[in-house]
Amino acid sequence: MVESTLVTDQQLAEEVMEGILPYTGKSIRIGITGVPGVGKSTFIERFGKMLIDQGHKLAVLAVDPSSPASGGSILGDKTRMEVLSSDKRAYIRPSPAGTTLGGVSARTREAMLLCEASGYDVILIETVGVGQSETAVKGMTDFFLLLMLAGAGDELQGIKKGIIEMCDALVINKADGENLEAAKRARREYANALHLFASKENGWYPQVKICSGLSGQGLDDIWQMIQGFMEKMKLNGFFEINRSTQRSNWMHEHIQYLLENRFYSDQKIKRELNLILEKVKSGEVSPIKKAKELVASFLK
Amino acid sequence: MVESTLVTDQQLAEEVMEGILPYTGKSIRIGITGVPGVGKSTFIERFGKMLIDQGHKLAVLAVDPSSPASGGSILGDKTRMEVLSSDKRAYIRPSPAGTTLGGVSARTREAMLLCEASGYDVILIETVGVGQSETAVKGMTDFFLLLMLAGAGDELQGIKKGIIEMCDALVINKADGENLEAAKRARREYANALHLFASKENGWYPQVKICSGLSGQGLDDIWQMIQGFMEKMKLNGFFEINRSTQRSNWMHEHIQYLLENRFYSDQKIKRELNLILEKVKSGEVSPIKKAKELVASFLK
């Protein structure tokens, strides 16, 4: 219903979202990113299984602003997570359809709150490493985890600096079999490289871990790290600071969405846009000037 | 003046931008991206020198939405391009300051138009590969070039799929000395990998080239490729289609900017925001609901 585009559904959805508000916010929200091929699904499958076996209720969501050219969405194929998708203690939700990243992440955030209100206490939000999607997921989670491969050449120069600055932990996956030694080497290298970055305002130093989503090796260690992080942040107050900032950002994002929505659904604006669009496209008139005139006429 | 925040400057700047409109659009607009360390400055320095020696007037601009944590801007240090920065036939403009990518790219686009109006016929727009900046540069250029290194492990899985889909050419830099053979191998691998992607709507197949920004090897080949691209696109009409789309996108981006600008500078909204912000942050009230109320009150 939250994802529905029917006005009647939307109104009902709003009331629901209002009603559940007091019952939200009690989960651990974990963001997970990494380039395709890094083994996100296997990691989440195994990590999630460990959590539900420990008695947690787990929700797995996804933010996937598919590139216009490629389309396609992660988690689309639940069979990629056979164990979790067939387990009642886990809820898996593919990335909602949406033309804008803003729309997709808004839907995901609402799904997250609904999961919390229905008792899920660990939420994993997966994103494929494309552009701003990490920022969106970082903006709705408590802990941000970057999955990587050893020797896949993700030298730090190759990773977007912005993503390194975002992540609370850098986890080298597929640390098994012949790959184990390479993974250990990579851990040392990354650990050294990360020291070049200042510690975060919240006093946390990004950790470097190795694990195997396949064998499960190291997953408990990662879970302990995350719990340690939550403890520390709740003690030093940065857990609440982060959540507060996220709430106000959420409001500002929705304001932006609403302003554009009202603008483009305005009948007068629709007519005026039709009249000038061709002239703008041909370069006859300045896009900037026309934007000004349209906004002025909308706000008049 | 275009970058000035003074209202009087802005009004004058608008008139200037209006006035130069008929004299813009006649350059070849080339976007260049690549991770730090790939040798963008050296490439641009040498490539640019070649162009001005052929009688072109060259402008080098940059889009660098520095991550909040890191700050810093590319092209900030002109000495990275000694030859060009000391040559009257070249104009180098560092990335304009700005808090939002939208603001930064708007300024860059205006700088581009000003350069065209003053007779620069080749514009290079550099961006460091962070998040959406490629999309912004792609959105204001005719040809998009991705610089890479051989054996730096930028296997295609490591490159964001979205960026591959964007680029018209993938150029392996530093193809010199001991690196030459590795570069040739990489060219073959990338060429094969690129065939997995469908050809673009405009009928262009992304090319893979090798070059040395240091020795200049292969730069003429790249320039010929770009000229061939321009010819082909002008023949099949996609040059104009692309420019038209860019113009209308530009208008829509500016509409978004103006709507938010008017909203947040509204005195009543400022007061109301102050009253509710703390409640939103504490989670007492729904960010979504408050956003709705604020926008409603703004549009009333």
Boltz contact constraints between the chains, C-beta under 6 A:
constraints:
  - contact:
      token1: [A, 18]
      token2: [B, 286]
      max_distance: 6.0
  - contact:
      token1: [A, 21]
      token2: [B, 286]
      max_distance: 6.0
  - contact:
      token1: [A, 35]
      token2: [B, 157]
      max_distance: 6.0
  - contact:
      token1: [A, 35]
      token2: [B, 158]
      max_distance: 6.0
  - contact:
      token1: [A, 36]
      token2: [B, 157]
      max_distance: 6.0
  - contact:
      token1: [A, 37]
      token2: [B, 157]
      max_distance: 6.0
  - contact:
      token1: [A, 67]
      token2: [B, 162]
      max_distance: 6.0
  - contact:
      token1: [A, 67]
      token2: [B, 165]
      max_distance: 6.0
  - contact:
      token1: [A, 69]
      token2: [B, 165]
      max_distance: 6.0
  - contact:
      token1: [A, 70]
      token2: [B, 161]
      max_distance: 6.0
  - contact:
      token1: [A, 130]
      token2: [B, 160]
      max_distance: 6.0
  - contact:
      token1: [A, 130]
      token2: [B, 162]
      max_distance: 6.0
  - contact:
      token1: [A, 131]
      token2: [B, 131]
      max_distance: 6.0
  - contact:
      token1: [A, 131]
      token2: [B, 132]
      max_distance: 6.0
  - contact:
      token1: [A, 132]
      token2: [B, 131]
      max_distance: 6.0
  - contact:
      token1: [A, 132]
      token2: [B, 132]
      max_distance: 6.0
  - contact:
      token1: [A, 153]
      token2: [B, 153]
      max_distance: 6.0
  - contact:
      token1: [A, 153]
      token2: [B, 158]
      max_distance: 6.0
  - contact:
      token1: [A, 157]
      token2: [B, 35]
      max_distance: 6.0
  - contact:
      token1: [A, 157]
      token2: [B, 36]
      max_distance: 6.0
  - contact:
      token1: [A, 157]
      token2: [B, 37]
      max_distance: 6.0
  - contact:
      token1: [A, 158]
      token2: [B, 35]
      max_distance: 6.0
  - contact:
      token1: [A, 160]
      token2: [B, 130]
      max_distance: 6.0
  - contact:
      token1: [A, 161]
      token2: [B, 70]
      max_distance: 6.0
  - contact:
      token1: [A, 162]
      token2: [B, 67]
      max_distance: 6.0
  - contact:
      token1: [A, 162]
      token2: [B, 130]
      max_distance: 6.0
  - contact:
      token1: [A, 165]
      token2: [B, 67]
      max_distance: 6.0
  - contact:
      token1: [A, 165]
      token2: [B, 69]
      max_distance: 6.0
  - contact:
      token1: [A, 244]
      token2: [B, 281]
      max_distance: 6.0
  - contact:
      token1: [A, 247]
      token2: [B, 280]
      max_distance: 6.0
  - contact:
      token1: [A, 247]
      token2: [B, 281]
      max_distance: 6.0
  - contact:
      token1: [A, 247]
      token2: [B, 287]
      max_distance: 6.0
  - contact:
      token1: [A, 248]
      token2: [B, 280]
      max_distance: 6.0
  - contact:
      token1: [A, 248]
      token2: [B, 281]
      max_distance: 6.0
  - contact:
      token1: [A, 250]
      token2: [B, 287]
      max_distance: 6.0
  - contact:
      token1: [A, 251]
      token2: [B, 280]
      max_distance: 6.0
  - contact:
      token1: [A, 251]
      token2: [B, 287]
      max_distance: 6.0
  - contact:
      token1: [A, 251]
      token2: [B, 290]
      max_distance: 6.0
  - contact:
      token1: [A, 251]
      token2: [B, 291]
      max_distance: 6.0
  - contact:
      token1: [A, 254]
      token2: [B, 288]
      max_distance: 6.0
  - contact:
      token1: [A, 254]
      token2: [B, 291]
      max_distance: 6.0
  - contact:
      token1: [A, 255]
      token2: [B, 291]
      max_distance: 6.0
  - contact:
      token1: [A, 255]
      token2: [B, 295]
      max_distance: 6.0
  - contact:
      token1: [A, 256]
      token2: [B, 260]
      max_distance: 6.0
  - contact:
      token1: [A, 258]
      token2: [B, 295]
      max_distance: 6.0
  - contact:
      token1: [A, 259]
      token2: [B, 259]
      max_distance: 6.0
  - contact:
      token1: [A, 260]
      token2: [B, 256]
      max_distance: 6.0
  - contact:
      token1: [A, 280]
      token2: [B, 247]
      max_distance: 6.0
  - contact:
      token1: [A, 280]
      token2: [B, 248]
      max_distance: 6.0
  - contact:
      token1: [A, 280]
      token2: [B, 251]
      max_distance: 6.0
  - contact:
      token1: [A, 281]
      token2: [B, 244]
      max_distance: 6.0
  - contact:
      token1: [A, 281]
      token2: [B, 247]
      max_distance: 6.0
  - contact:
      token1: [A, 281]
      token2: [B, 248]
      max_distance: 6.0
  - contact:
      token1: [A, 286]
      token2: [B, 18]
      max_distance: 6.0
  - contact:
      token1: [A, 286]
      token2: [B, 21]
      max_distance: 6.0
  - contact:
      token1: [A, 287]
      token2: [B, 247]
      max_distance: 6.0
  - contact:
      token1: [A, 287]
      token2: [B, 250]
      max_distance: 6.0
  - contact:
      token1: [A, 287]
      token2: [B, 251]
      max_distance: 6.0
  - contact:
      token1: [A, 288]
      token2: [B, 254]
      max_distance: 6.0
  - contact:
      token1: [A, 290]
      token2: [B, 251]
      max_distance: 6.0
  - contact:
      token1: [A, 291]
      token2: [B, 251]
      max_distance: 6.0
  - contact:
      token1: [A, 291]
      token2: [B, 254]
      max_distance: 6.0
  - contact:
      token1: [A, 291]
      token2: [B, 255]
      max_distance: 6.0
  - contact:
      token1: [A, 295]
      token2: [B, 255]
      max_distance: 6.0
  - contact:
      token1: [A, 295]
      token2: [B, 258]
      max_distance: 6.0
